[in-house]
């Protein structure tokens, strides 16, 4: 079975045979804000499909804010140039 984008978890043969959902863990990126946001997506499969869009939209917005903040912090201050 293909590797999950959210942690690389793959089902064991027992879970495949029983039809149960394997344990899925969020990948650790090393960026605390990103890791926190990704952890919100791990159990999205448990929600009704109609509710998943709102979760993905919220997570997308939070990821953008987190990554934008990291980029701003990493850039040297252009005011002194």
N, C-alpha and C positions, 0 to 999 in steps of 0.2 A: 504494500500500500504506500502511497506517496507520503512524503514527509510533510508535516503540518508547518505552516508559516508561523504559527504562534508557539513554537517551542520544540519542534522536531519530534514530538511524541508520535509514536506509531503504535497501533493496537497490537496486542499479543494475539497469538493464535486462539487462545481461549475466549478473548473478547470478540474476535471475529466470528467464532462459532456460535456464541451466545447472542450476538447481535447487540451487545451493550456498547456504549460509547466509551472509548478509551480515555484515560486521564490526559488532559491537555494542560500544559503550563505555558505561560507567556515567556517568550524569549527574553533574555537579559541583554540589553544593548549597552549597558554601562552608563547610560544617560538617565539619571534618576527620574526626571520628569517624563521621559518617553516610556520607561519601564512601568511607571505608575499608570499611565494612560493605557498601555497595551494590556495590562492586567484586567482592565474593564471589559475587554473583548473576549476573554477566555471562555466565559460561559454563555455567550450570546446564542449559541445553538439551543439553549434551553428555553429561550423566549419564543413566543409566536412570531412567525415570519413578519407580520405587519408591524411589530414593535422593534425589529432589528434595525430598520433604516434609521430611526431616531438615535439609537446607540452608535451606529457607525458615523452619523453626521456629527454627534457630540464629540466622539473620539477624534475624528478628523480635525475638528476645530481646535481641540486641546493639543493635539500633536503639532499643528501649525504654530500655535502660540508657544509651545515648549521649544520647538526647534528655532523659531524666530528669536526667542530670548537667548538661546545658546549662541546663535550666530552674532547677535548684538554684543554679547559679553566677550566673544572671541575676537571681534574686530578691534583694531587699535582706534583710539579716538582721533577722528579726522579734524577736530577743531584746532589742534595744534599744528597742523600742516600748512 
